Amino acid sequence: MTKLKGILLTEGMHGMISQVEGLAKALDINFSHHTVETKGFWKIVPPKLTPISDTVFKKIDSNDIDIIISCGRKSIIPSLFLKKN
């Protein structure tokens, strides 16, 4: 059986990175880490009011993934967008 492929989304802080990487290693998956960068005006808008769209954040390469692990408030919108698509 092949390993699952995952994508890790964080804001780039060391504590968040260690949390998502620890979970990914515990699940024994192949993963790639991506730091979420929101665009312009959307940096100050709370995630609750932010539309779930790829225009809010910079492009994340997500080819053929099975699991999305995210940590941090800025990674909510990209993870919901990737889950939906």
PyMOL Python script that loads the backbone (N, CA, C, O; Angstrom):
from pymol import cmd

cmd.read_pdbstr("""\
ATOM      1  N   MET A   1       0.838  -1.181   0.000  1.00  0.00           N
ATOM      2  CA  MET A   1       0.000   0.000   0.000  1.00  0.00           C
ATOM      3  C   MET A   1       0.883   1.244   0.000  1.00  0.00           C
ATOM      4  O   MET A   1       1.884   1.299   0.715  1.00  0.00           O
ATOM      5  N   THR A   2       0.519   2.228  -0.790  1.00  0.00           N
ATOM      6  CA  THR A   2       1.308   3.459  -0.854  1.00  0.00           C
ATOM      7  C   THR A   2       0.917   4.404   0.276  1.00  0.00           C
ATOM      8  O   THR A   2      -0.189   4.346   0.813  1.00  0.00           O
ATOM      9  N   LYS A   3       1.853   5.268   0.614  1.00  0.00           N
ATOM     10  CA  LYS A   3       1.589   6.253   1.659  1.00  0.00           C
ATOM     11  C   LYS A   3       0.640   7.325   1.143  1.00  0.00           C
ATOM     12  O   LYS A   3       0.608   7.624  -0.051  1.00  0.00           O
ATOM     13  N   LEU A   4      -0.132   7.897   2.061  1.00  0.00           N
ATOM     14  CA  LEU A   4      -0.998   9.019   1.721  1.00  0.00           C
ATOM     15  C   LEU A   4      -0.144  10.262   1.499  1.00  0.00           C
ATOM     16  O   LEU A   4       0.944  10.391   2.060  1.00  0.00           O
ATOM     17  N   LYS A   5      -0.652  11.173   0.671  1.00  0.00           N
ATOM     18  CA  LYS A   5       0.031  12.431   0.413  1.00  0.00           C
ATOM     19  C   LYS A   5      -0.726  13.541   1.126  1.00  0.00           C
ATOM     20  O   LYS A   5      -1.956  13.590   1.088  1.00  0.00           O
ATOM     21  N   GLY A   6       0.003  14.416   1.766  1.00  0.00           N
ATOM     22  CA  GLY A   6      -0.630  15.489   2.512  1.00  0.00           C
ATOM     23  C   GLY A   6       0.016  16.830   2.245  1.00  0.00           C
ATOM     24  O   GLY A   6       1.124  16.923   1.717  1.00  0.00           O
ATOM     25  N   ILE A   7      -0.708  17.862   2.623  1.00  0.00           N
ATOM     26  CA  ILE A   7      -0.212  19.227   2.502  1.00  0.00           C
ATOM     27  C   ILE A   7      -0.387  19.879   3.874  1.00  0.00           C
ATOM     28  O   ILE A   7      -1.435  19.741   4.505  1.00  0.00           O
ATOM     29  N   LEU A   8       0.639  20.583   4.328  1.00  0.00           N
ATOM     30  CA  LEU A   8       0.614  21.246   5.624  1.00  0.00           C
ATOM     31  C   LEU A   8       0.539  22.754   5.403  1.00  0.00           C
ATOM     32  O   LEU A   8       1.377  23.326   4.705  1.00  0.00           O
ATOM     33  N   LEU A   9      -0.450  23.386   5.991  1.00  0.00           N
ATOM     34  CA  LEU A   9      -0.641  24.831   5.848  1.00  0.00           C
ATOM     35  C   LEU A   9      -0.478  25.501   7.200  1.00  0.00           C
ATOM     36  O   LEU A   9      -1.168  25.154   8.159  1.00  0.00           O
ATOM     37  N   THR A  10       0.441  26.467   7.279  1.00  0.00           N
ATOM     38  CA  THR A  10       0.624  27.242   8.507  1.00  0.00           C
ATOM     39  C   THR A  10       0.896  28.694   8.153  1.00  0.00           C
ATOM     40  O   THR A  10       1.025  29.059   6.984  1.00  0.00           O
ATOM     41  N   GLU A  11       0.980  29.513   9.197  1.00  0.00           N
ATOM     42  CA  GLU A  11       1.324  30.917   9.020  1.00  0.00           C
ATOM     43  C   GLU A  11       2.837  31.109   9.024  1.00  0.00           C
ATOM     44  O   GLU A  11       3.316  32.217   8.781  1.00  0.00           O
ATOM     45  N   GLY A  12       3.590  30.057   9.295  1.00  0.00           N
ATOM     46  CA  GLY A  12       5.045  30.114   9.261  1.00  0.00           C
ATOM     47  C   GLY A  12       5.707  30.231  10.613  1.00  0.00           C
ATOM     48  O   GLY A  12       6.935  30.287  10.684  1.00  0.00           O
ATOM     49  N   MET A  13       4.941  30.272  11.689  1.00  0.00           N
ATOM     50  CA  MET A  13       5.535  30.344  13.028  1.00  0.00           C
ATOM     51  C   MET A  13       6.022  28.955  13.441  1.00  0.00           C
ATOM     52  O   MET A  13       5.398  27.945  13.114  1.00  0.00           O
ATOM     53  N   HIS A  14       7.139  28.917  14.158  1.00  0.00           N
ATOM     54  CA  HIS A  14       7.797  27.657  14.483  1.00  0.00           C
ATOM     55  C   HIS A  14       6.913  26.703  15.281  1.00  0.00           C
ATOM     56  O   HIS A  14       6.959  25.493  15.056  1.00  0.00           O
ATOM     57  N   GLY A  15       6.117  27.218  16.201  1.00  0.00           N
ATOM     58  CA  GLY A  15       5.235  26.364  16.987  1.00  0.00           C
ATOM     59  C   GLY A  15       4.185  25.683  16.127  1.00  0.00           C
ATOM     60  O   GLY A  15       3.873  24.509  16.324  1.00  0.00           O
ATOM     61  N   MET A  16       3.643  26.424  15.173  1.00  0.00           N
ATOM     62  CA  MET A  16       2.641  25.860  14.274  1.00  0.00           C
ATOM     63  C   MET A  16       3.257  24.805  13.354  1.00  0.00           C
ATOM     64  O   MET A  16       2.656  23.763  13.093  1.00  0.00           O
ATOM     65  N   ILE A  17       4.458  25.092  12.872  1.00  0.00           N
ATOM     66  CA  ILE A  17       5.152  24.148  11.988  1.00  0.00           C
ATOM     67  C   ILE A  17       5.421  22.845  12.720  1.00  0.00           C
ATOM     68  O   ILE A  17       5.209  21.768  12.162  1.00  0.00           O
ATOM     69  N   SER A  18       5.882  22.924  13.958  1.00  0.00           N
ATOM     70  CA  SER A  18       6.183  21.701  14.698  1.00  0.00           C
ATOM     71  C   SER A  18       4.916  20.901  14.991  1.00  0.00           C
ATOM     72  O   SER A  18       4.962  19.671  15.014  1.00  0.00           O
ATOM     73  N   GLN A  19       3.786  21.571  15.214  1.00  0.00           N
ATOM     74  CA  GLN A  19       2.528  20.869  15.468  1.00  0.00           C
ATOM     75  C   GLN A  19       2.059  20.090  14.243  1.00  0.00           C
ATOM     76  O   GLN A  19       1.740  18.905  14.347  1.00  0.00           O
ATOM     77  N   VAL A  20       2.014  20.743  13.090  1.00  0.00           N
ATOM     78  CA  VAL A  20       1.499  20.059  11.897  1.00  0.00           C
ATOM     79  C   VAL A  20       2.465  18.982  11.413  1.00  0.00           C
ATOM     80  O   VAL A  20       2.031  17.929  10.945  1.00  0.00           O
ATOM     81  N   GLU A  21       3.778  19.234  11.521  1.00  0.00           N
ATOM     82  CA  GLU A  21       4.744  18.215  11.117  1.00  0.00           C
ATOM     83  C   GLU A  21       4.716  17.017  12.069  1.00  0.00           C
ATOM     84  O   GLU A  21       4.886  15.878  11.635  1.00  0.00           O
ATOM     85  N   GLY A  22       4.504  17.267  13.353  1.00  0.00           N
ATOM     86  CA  GLY A  22       4.382  16.175  14.317  1.00  0.00           C
ATOM     87  C   GLY A  22       3.181  15.302  14.017  1.00  0.00           C
ATOM     88  O   GLY A  22       3.272  14.076  14.086  1.00  0.00           O
ATOM     89  N   LEU A  23       2.056  15.918  13.684  1.00  0.00           N
ATOM     90  CA  LEU A  23       0.860  15.153  13.344  1.00  0.00           C
ATOM     91  C   LEU A  23       1.062  14.378  12.050  1.00  0.00           C
ATOM     92  O   LEU A  23       0.649  13.223  11.951  1.00  0.00           O
ATOM     93  N   ALA A  24       1.687  14.996  11.063  1.00  0.00           N
ATOM     94  CA  ALA A  24       1.933  14.329   9.782  1.00  0.00           C
ATOM     95  C   ALA A  24       2.879  13.137   9.959  1.00  0.00           C
ATOM     96  O   ALA A  24       2.682  12.092   9.339  1.00  0.00           O
ATOM     97  N   LYS A  25       3.890  13.291  10.790  1.00  0.00           N
ATOM     98  CA  LYS A  25       4.813  12.181  11.038  1.00  0.00           C
ATOM     99  C   LYS A  25       4.138  11.067  11.829  1.00  0.00           C
ATOM    100  O   LYS A  25       4.415   9.889  11.606  1.00  0.00           O
ATOM    101  N   ALA A  26       3.255  11.436  12.752  1.00  0.00           N
ATOM    102  CA  ALA A  26       2.518  10.425  13.517  1.00  0.00           C
ATOM    103  C   ALA A  26       1.572   9.639  12.616  1.00  0.00           C
ATOM    104  O   ALA A  26       1.353   8.447  12.834  1.00  0.00           O
ATOM    105  N   LEU A  27       1.007  10.304  11.598  1.00  0.00           N
ATOM    106  CA  LEU A  27       0.123   9.630  10.643  1.00  0.00           C
ATOM    107  C   LEU A  27       0.903   8.889   9.571  1.00  0.00           C
ATOM    108  O   LEU A  27       0.319   8.141   8.787  1.00  0.00           O
ATOM    109  N   ASP A  28       2.205   9.084   9.525  1.00  0.00           N
ATOM    110  CA  ASP A  28       3.104   8.443   8.564  1.00  0.00           C
ATOM    111  C   ASP A  28       2.666   8.730   7.118  1.00  0.00           C
ATOM    112  O   ASP A  28       2.384   7.817   6.342  1.00  0.00           O
ATOM    113  N   ILE A  29       2.620  10.023   6.784  1.00  0.00           N
ATOM    114  CA  ILE A  29       2.242  10.427   5.423  1.00  0.00           C
ATOM    115  C   ILE A  29       3.398  11.169   4.764  1.00  0.00           C
ATOM    116  O   ILE A  29       4.267  11.711   5.447  1.00  0.00           O
ATOM    117  N   ASN A  30       3.403  11.191   3.448  1.00  0.00           N
ATOM    118  CA  ASN A  30       4.322  12.045   2.692  1.00  0.00           C
ATOM    119  C   ASN A  30       3.688  13.428   2.657  1.00  0.00           C
ATOM    120  O   ASN A  30       2.511  13.555   2.318  1.00  0.00           O
ATOM    121  N   PHE A  31       4.440  14.461   2.998  1.00  0.00           N
ATOM    122  CA  PHE A  31       3.847  15.789   3.071  1.00  0.00           C
ATOM    123  C   PHE A  31       4.759  16.848   2.490  1.00  0.00           C
ATOM    124  O   PHE A  31       5.971  16.668   2.368  1.00  0.00           O
ATOM    125  N   SER A  32       4.129  17.965   2.135  1.00  0.00           N
ATOM    126  CA  SER A  32       4.865  19.163   1.748  1.00  0.00           C
ATOM    127  C   SER A  32       4.304  20.318   2.560  1.00  0.00           C
ATOM    128  O   SER A  32       3.093  20.417   2.760  1.00  0.00           O
ATOM    129  N   HIS A  33       5.176  21.179   3.022  1.00  0.00           N
ATOM    130  CA  HIS A  33       4.772  22.296   3.875  1.00  0.00           C
ATOM    131  C   HIS A  33       4.630  23.565   3.048  1.00  0.00           C
ATOM    132  O   HIS A  33       5.479  23.861   2.208  1.00  0.00           O
ATOM    133  N   HIS A  34       3.551  24.317   3.285  1.00  0.00           N
ATOM    134  CA  HIS A  34       3.317  25.582   2.594  1.00  0.00           C
ATOM    135  C   HIS A  34       2.954  26.649   3.619  1.00  0.00           C
ATOM    136  O   HIS A  34       2.137  26.420   4.511  1.00  0.00           O
ATOM    137  N   THR A  35       3.570  27.808   3.479  1.00  0.00           N
ATOM    138  CA  THR A  35       3.246  28.949   4.325  1.00  0.00           C
ATOM    139  C   THR A  35       2.174  29.774   3.620  1.00  0.00           C
ATOM    140  O   THR A  35       2.330  30.147   2.457  1.00  0.00           O
ATOM    141  N   VAL A  36       1.096  30.054   4.329  1.00  0.00           N
ATOM    142  CA  VAL A  36      -0.026  30.798   3.771  1.00  0.00           C
ATOM    143  C   VAL A  36       0.285  32.290   3.796  1.00  0.00           C
ATOM    144  O   VAL A  36       0.680  32.835   4.828  1.00  0.00           O
ATOM    145  N   GLU A  37       0.106  32.937   2.664  1.00  0.00           N
ATOM    146  CA  GLU A  37       0.294  34.387   2.565  1.00  0.00           C
ATOM    147  C   GLU A  37      -0.982  34.984   2.003  1.00  0.00           C
ATOM    148  O   GLU A  37      -1.353  34.712   0.861  1.00  0.00           O
ATOM    149  N   THR A  38      -1.658  35.803   2.810  1.00  0.00           N
ATOM    150  CA  THR A  38      -2.870  36.470   2.328  1.00  0.00           C
ATOM    151  C   THR A  38      -2.487  37.728   1.553  1.00  0.00           C
ATOM    152  O   THR A  38      -1.443  38.336   1.792  1.00  0.00           O
ATOM    153  N   LYS A  39      -3.341  38.091   0.640  1.00  0.00           N
ATOM    154  CA  LYS A  39      -3.080  39.244  -0.217  1.00  0.00           C
ATOM    155  C   LYS A  39      -3.671  40.520   0.384  1.00  0.00           C
ATOM    156  O   LYS A  39      -4.760  40.511   0.958  1.00  0.00           O
ATOM    157  N   GLY A  40      -2.933  41.602   0.238  1.00  0.00           N
ATOM    158  CA  GLY A  40      -3.340  42.965   0.551  1.00  0.00           C
ATOM    159  C   GLY A  40      -4.357  43.167   1.653  1.00  0.00           C
ATOM    160  O   GLY A  40      -4.082  42.913   2.826  1.00  0.00           O
ATOM    161  N   PHE A  41      -5.530  43.625   1.267  1.00  0.00           N
ATOM    162  CA  PHE A  41      -6.611  44.002   2.176  1.00  0.00           C
ATOM    163  C   PHE A  41      -7.053  42.842   3.070  1.00  0.00           C
ATOM    164  O   PHE A  41      -7.479  43.068   4.203  1.00  0.00           O
ATOM    165  N   TRP A  42      -6.958  41.628   2.588  1.00  0.00           N
ATOM    166  CA  TRP A  42      -7.473  40.467   3.321  1.00  0.00           C
ATOM    167  C   TRP A  42      -6.647  40.125   4.546  1.00  0.00           C
ATOM    168  O   TRP A  42      -7.066  39.293   5.351  1.00  0.00           O
ATOM    169  N   LYS A  43      -5.481  40.745   4.714  1.00  0.00           N
ATOM    170  CA  LYS A  43      -4.658  40.491   5.894  1.00  0.00           C
ATOM    171  C   LYS A  43      -5.324  40.995   7.169  1.00  0.00           C
ATOM    172  O   LYS A  43      -5.097  40.443   8.246  1.00  0.00           O
ATOM    173  N   ILE A  44      -6.147  42.041   7.057  1.00  0.00           N
ATOM    174  CA  ILE A  44      -6.756  42.628   8.249  1.00  0.00           C
ATOM    175  C   ILE A  44      -8.197  42.172   8.473  1.00  0.00           C
ATOM    176  O   ILE A  44      -8.784  42.469   9.514  1.00  0.00           O
ATOM    177  N   VAL A  45      -8.767  41.458   7.514  1.00  0.00           N
ATOM    178  CA  VAL A  45     -10.150  40.989   7.634  1.00  0.00           C
ATOM    179  C   VAL A  45     -10.163  39.647   8.356  1.00  0.00           C
ATOM    180  O   VAL A  45      -9.382  38.762   8.006  1.00  0.00           O
ATOM    181  N   PRO A  46     -11.040  39.468   9.365  1.00  0.00           N
ATOM    182  CA  PRO A  46     -11.108  38.182  10.060  1.00  0.00           C
ATOM    183  C   PRO A  46     -11.574  37.059   9.129  1.00  0.00           C
ATOM    184  O   PRO A  46     -12.346  37.311   8.204  1.00  0.00           O
ATOM    185  N   PRO A  47     -11.117  35.827   9.361  1.00  0.00           N
ATOM    186  CA  PRO A  47     -11.510  34.703   8.500  1.00  0.00           C
ATOM    187  C   PRO A  47     -13.017  34.494   8.413  1.00  0.00           C
ATOM    188  O   PRO A  47     -13.521  34.000   7.404  1.00  0.00           O
ATOM    189  N   LYS A  48     -13.734  34.868   9.463  1.00  0.00           N
ATOM    190  CA  LYS A  48     -15.191  34.718   9.477  1.00  0.00           C
ATOM    191  C   LYS A  48     -15.853  35.548   8.375  1.00  0.00           C
ATOM    192  O   LYS A  48     -16.904  35.171   7.858  1.00  0.00           O
ATOM    193  N   LEU A  49     -15.242  36.668   8.020  1.00  0.00           N
ATOM    194  CA  LEU A  49     -15.798  37.564   7.006  1.00  0.00           C
ATOM    195  C   LEU A  49     -15.117  37.442   5.645  1.00  0.00           C
ATOM    196  O   LEU A  49     -15.492  38.134   4.699  1.00  0.00           O
ATOM    197  N   THR A  50     -14.134  36.579   5.545  1.00  0.00           N
ATOM    198  CA  THR A  50     -13.363  36.423   4.318  1.00  0.00           C
ATOM    199  C   THR A  50     -14.041  35.413   3.393  1.00  0.00           C
ATOM    200  O   THR A  50     -14.452  34.346   3.851  1.00  0.00           O
ATOM    201  N   PRO A  51     -14.165  35.724   2.111  1.00  0.00           N
ATOM    202  CA  PRO A  51     -14.755  34.744   1.182  1.00  0.00           C
ATOM    203  C   PRO A  51     -13.813  33.565   0.948  1.00  0.00           C
ATOM    204  O   PRO A  51     -12.592  33.711   0.994  1.00  0.00           O
ATOM    205  N   ILE A  52     -14.398  32.405   0.700  1.00  0.00           N
ATOM    206  CA  ILE A  52     -13.599  31.209   0.423  1.00  0.00           C
ATOM    207  C   ILE A  52     -13.285  31.210  -1.063  1.00  0.00           C
ATOM    208  O   ILE A  52     -14.023  30.652  -1.876  1.00  0.00           O
ATOM    209  N   SER A  53     -12.173  31.849  -1.396  1.00  0.00           N
ATOM    210  CA  SER A  53     -11.782  32.044  -2.783  1.00  0.00           C
ATOM    211  C   SER A  53     -10.262  32.048  -2.895  1.00  0.00           C
ATOM    212  O   SER A  53      -9.563  32.363  -1.932  1.00  0.00           O
ATOM    213  N   ASP A  54      -9.758  31.699  -4.065  1.00  0.00           N
ATOM    214  CA  ASP A  54      -8.307  31.708  -4.255  1.00  0.00           C
ATOM    215  C   ASP A  54      -7.762  33.111  -4.507  1.00  0.00           C
ATOM    216  O   ASP A  54      -6.549  33.285  -4.626  1.00  0.00           O
ATOM    217  N   THR A  55      -8.631  34.107  -4.591  1.00  0.00           N
ATOM    218  CA  THR A  55      -8.168  35.488  -4.757  1.00  0.00           C
ATOM    219  C   THR A  55      -7.697  36.091  -3.439  1.00  0.00           C
ATOM    220  O   THR A  55      -7.081  37.157  -3.433  1.00  0.00           O
ATOM    221  N   VAL A  56      -7.977  35.423  -2.329  1.00  0.00           N
ATOM    222  CA  VAL A  56      -7.632  35.927  -1.000  1.00  0.00           C
ATOM    223  C   VAL A  56      -6.180  35.609  -0.634  1.00  0.00           C
ATOM    224  O   VAL A  56      -5.548  36.387   0.080  1.00  0.00           O
ATOM    225  N   PHE A  57      -5.642  34.491  -1.104  1.00  0.00           N
ATOM    226  CA  PHE A  57      -4.305  34.057  -0.729  1.00  0.00           C
ATOM    227  C   PHE A  57      -3.465  33.764  -1.965  1.00  0.00           C
ATOM    228  O   PHE A  57      -3.983  33.566  -3.064  1.00  0.00           O
ATOM    229  N   LYS A  58      -2.156  33.742  -1.752  1.00  0.00           N
ATOM    230  CA  LYS A  58      -1.253  33.428  -2.854  1.00  0.00           C
ATOM    231  C   LYS A  58      -1.354  31.946  -3.193  1.00  0.00           C
ATOM    232  O   LYS A  58      -1.615  31.119  -2.319  1.00  0.00           O
ATOM    233  N   LYS A  59      -1.146  31.614  -4.463  1.00  0.00           N
ATOM    234  CA  LYS A  59      -1.361  30.255  -4.970  1.00  0.00           C
ATOM    235  C   LYS A  59      -0.574  29.203  -4.191  1.00  0.00           C
ATOM    236  O   LYS A  59       0.599  29.382  -3.864  1.00  0.00           O
ATOM    237  N   ILE A  60      -1.266  28.101  -3.908  1.00  0.00           N
ATOM    238  CA  ILE A  60      -0.662  26.958  -3.229  1.00  0.00           C
ATOM    239  C   ILE A  60      -0.718  25.778  -4.185  1.00  0.00           C
ATOM    240  O   ILE A  60      -1.785  25.422  -4.685  1.00  0.00           O
ATOM    241  N   ASP A  61       0.439  25.173  -4.436  1.00  0.00           N
ATOM    242  CA  ASP A  61       0.511  24.028  -5.339  1.00  0.00           C
ATOM    243  C   ASP A  61      -0.038  22.802  -4.619  1.00  0.00           C
ATOM    244  O   ASP A  61       0.550  22.336  -3.643  1.00  0.00           O
ATOM    245  N   SER A  62      -1.158  22.283  -5.095  1.00  0.00           N
ATOM    246  CA  SER A  62      -1.820  21.161  -4.417  1.00  0.00           C
ATOM    247  C   SER A  62      -2.199  20.086  -5.423  1.00  0.00           C
ATOM    248  O   SER A  62      -3.377  19.892  -5.722  1.00  0.00           O
ATOM    249  N   ASN A  63      -1.206  19.396  -5.939  1.00  0.00           N
ATOM    250  CA  ASN A  63      -1.454  18.334  -6.908  1.00  0.00           C
ATOM    251  C   ASN A  63      -1.651  17.000  -6.198  1.00  0.00           C
ATOM    252  O   ASN A  63      -0.769  16.537  -5.474  1.00  0.00           O
ATOM    253  N   ASP A  64      -2.797  16.394  -6.405  1.00  0.00           N
ATOM    254  CA  ASP A  64      -3.064  15.033  -5.936  1.00  0.00           C
ATOM    255  C   ASP A  64      -2.755  14.849  -4.455  1.00  0.00           C
ATOM    256  O   ASP A  64      -1.821  14.128  -4.106  1.00  0.00           O
ATOM    257  N   ILE A  65      -3.533  15.496  -3.573  1.00  0.00           N
ATOM    258  CA  ILE A  65      -3.335  15.351  -2.139  1.00  0.00           C
ATOM    259  C   ILE A  65      -4.501  14.585  -1.534  1.00  0.00           C
ATOM    260  O   ILE A  65      -5.619  14.621  -2.046  1.00  0.00           O
ATOM    261  N   ASP A  66      -4.221  13.892  -0.436  1.00  0.00           N
ATOM    262  CA  ASP A  66      -5.247  13.124   0.266  1.00  0.00           C
ATOM    263  C   ASP A  66      -5.673  13.791   1.568  1.00  0.00           C
ATOM    264  O   ASP A  66      -6.837  13.711   1.960  1.00  0.00           O
ATOM    265  N   ILE A  67      -4.726  14.451   2.238  1.00  0.00           N
ATOM    266  CA  ILE A  67      -4.979  15.029   3.557  1.00  0.00           C
ATOM    267  C   ILE A  67      -4.485  16.471   3.602  1.00  0.00           C
ATOM    268  O   ILE A  67      -3.414  16.785   3.083  1.00  0.00           O
ATOM    269  N   ILE A  68      -5.274  17.346   4.229  1.00  0.00           N
ATOM    270  CA  ILE A  68      -4.872  18.730   4.477  1.00  0.00           C
ATOM    271  C   ILE A  68      -4.795  18.915   5.982  1.00  0.00           C
ATOM    272  O   ILE A  68      -5.773  18.675   6.690  1.00  0.00           O
ATOM    273  N   ILE A  69      -3.641  19.341   6.475  1.00  0.00           N
ATOM    274  CA  ILE A  69      -3.467  19.642   7.895  1.00  0.00           C
ATOM    275  C   ILE A  69      -3.114  21.116   7.989  1.00  0.00           C
ATOM    276  O   ILE A  69      -2.133  21.564   7.396  1.00  0.00           O
ATOM    277  N   SER A  70      -3.918  21.873   8.739  1.00  0.00           N
ATOM    278  CA  SER A  70      -3.655  23.305   8.843  1.00  0.00           C
ATOM    279  C   SER A  70      -3.631  23.736  10.302  1.00  0.00           C
ATOM    280  O   SER A  70      -4.228  23.095  11.167  1.00  0.00           O
ATOM    281  N   CYS A  71      -2.926  24.837  10.558  1.00  0.00           N
ATOM    282  CA  CYS A  71      -2.820  25.389  11.893  1.00  0.00           C
ATOM    283  C   CYS A  71      -2.698  26.906  11.767  1.00  0.00           C
ATOM    284  O   CYS A  71      -1.872  27.402  11.002  1.00  0.00           O
ATOM    285  N   GLY A  72      -3.514  27.635  12.512  1.00  0.00           N
ATOM    286  CA  GLY A  72      -3.481  29.088  12.481  1.00  0.00           C
ATOM    287  C   GLY A  72      -4.694  29.667  11.787  1.00  0.00           C
ATOM    288  O   GLY A  72      -5.287  29.033  10.915  1.00  0.00           O
ATOM    289  N   ARG A  73      -5.059  30.876  12.180  1.00  0.00           N
ATOM    290  CA  ARG A  73      -6.291  31.462  11.652  1.00  0.00           C
ATOM    291  C   ARG A  73      -6.191  31.846  10.181  1.00  0.00           C
ATOM    292  O   ARG A  73      -7.199  31.819   9.474  1.00  0.00           O
ATOM    293  N   LYS A  74      -5.008  32.201   9.707  1.00  0.00           N
ATOM    294  CA  LYS A  74      -4.860  32.580   8.302  1.00  0.00           C
ATOM    295  C   LYS A  74      -4.909  31.382   7.365  1.00  0.00           C
ATOM    296  O   LYS A  74      -5.095  31.552   6.160  1.00  0.00           O
ATOM    297  N   SER A  75      -4.748  30.189   7.887  1.00  0.00           N
ATOM    298  CA  SER A  75      -4.766  29.000   7.040  1.00  0.00           C
ATOM    299  C   SER A  75      -6.159  28.395   6.897  1.00  0.00           C
ATOM    300  O   SER A  75      -6.326  27.394   6.200  1.00  0.00           O
ATOM    301  N   ILE A  76      -7.153  28.981   7.540  1.00  0.00           N
ATOM    302  CA  ILE A  76      -8.527  28.462   7.461  1.00  0.00           C
ATOM    303  C   ILE A  76      -9.076  28.570   6.046  1.00  0.00           C
ATOM    304  O   ILE A  76      -9.576  27.584   5.503  1.00  0.00           O
ATOM    305  N   ILE A  77      -8.994  29.730   5.449  1.00  0.00           N
ATOM    306  CA  ILE A  77      -9.578  29.959   4.121  1.00  0.00           C
ATOM    307  C   ILE A  77      -8.909  29.088   3.052  1.00  0.00           C
ATOM    308  O   ILE A  77      -9.622  28.456   2.272  1.00  0.00           O
ATOM    309  N   PRO A  78      -7.569  29.025   2.980  1.00  0.00           N
ATOM    310  CA  PRO A  78      -6.968  28.136   1.977  1.00  0.00           C
ATOM    311  C   PRO A  78      -7.338  26.665   2.169  1.00  0.00           C
ATOM    312  O   PRO A  78      -7.548  25.948   1.190  1.00  0.00           O
ATOM    313  N   SER A  79      -7.420  26.210   3.420  1.00  0.00           N
ATOM    314  CA  SER A  79      -7.760  24.807   3.653  1.00  0.00           C
ATOM    315  C   SER A  79      -9.195  24.514   3.247  1.00  0.00           C
ATOM    316  O   SER A  79      -9.468  23.456   2.681  1.00  0.00           O
ATOM    317  N   LEU A  80     -10.118  25.430   3.522  1.00  0.00           N
ATOM    318  CA  LEU A  80     -11.510  25.240   3.073  1.00  0.00           C
ATOM    319  C   LEU A  80     -11.621  25.286   1.547  1.00  0.00           C
ATOM    320  O   LEU A  80     -12.383  24.525   0.952  1.00  0.00           O
ATOM    321  N   PHE A  81     -10.856  26.182   0.920  1.00  0.00           N
ATOM    322  CA  PHE A  81     -10.873  26.274  -0.530  1.00  0.00           C
ATOM    323  C   PHE A  81     -10.336  24.996  -1.178  1.00  0.00           C
ATOM    324  O   PHE A  81     -10.924  24.487  -2.133  1.00  0.00           O
ATOM    325  N   LEU A  82      -9.222  24.481  -0.660  1.00  0.00           N
ATOM    326  CA  LEU A  82      -8.634  23.264  -1.199  1.00  0.00           C
ATOM    327  C   LEU A  82      -9.539  22.054  -0.964  1.00  0.00           C
ATOM    328  O   LEU A  82      -9.622  21.163  -1.810  1.00  0.00           O
ATOM    329  N   LYS A  83     -10.207  22.026   0.171  1.00  0.00           N
ATOM    330  CA  LYS A  83     -11.131  20.929   0.473  1.00  0.00           C
ATOM    331  C   LYS A  83     -12.308  20.942  -0.493  1.00  0.00           C
ATOM    332  O   LYS A  83     -12.754  19.895  -0.962  1.00  0.00           O
ATOM    333  N   LYS A  84     -12.805  22.142  -0.784  1.00  0.00           N
ATOM    334  CA  LYS A  84     -13.953  22.287  -1.681  1.00  0.00           C
ATOM    335  C   LYS A  84     -13.594  21.906  -3.116  1.00  0.00           C
ATOM    336  O   LYS A  84     -14.422  21.354  -3.841  1.00  0.00           O
ATOM    337  N   ASN A  85     -12.381  22.197  -3.518  1.00  0.00           N
ATOM    338  CA  ASN A  85     -11.966  21.908  -4.893  1.00  0.00           C
ATOM    339  C   ASN A  85     -11.169  20.652  -4.919  1.00  0.00           C
ATOM    340  O   ASN A  85     -10.721  20.227  -5.983  1.00  0.00           O
TER     341      ASN A  85
END
""", "prot")
cmd.dss("prot")
cmd.show_as("cartoon", "prot")
cmd.util.cbc("prot")
cmd.orient("prot")
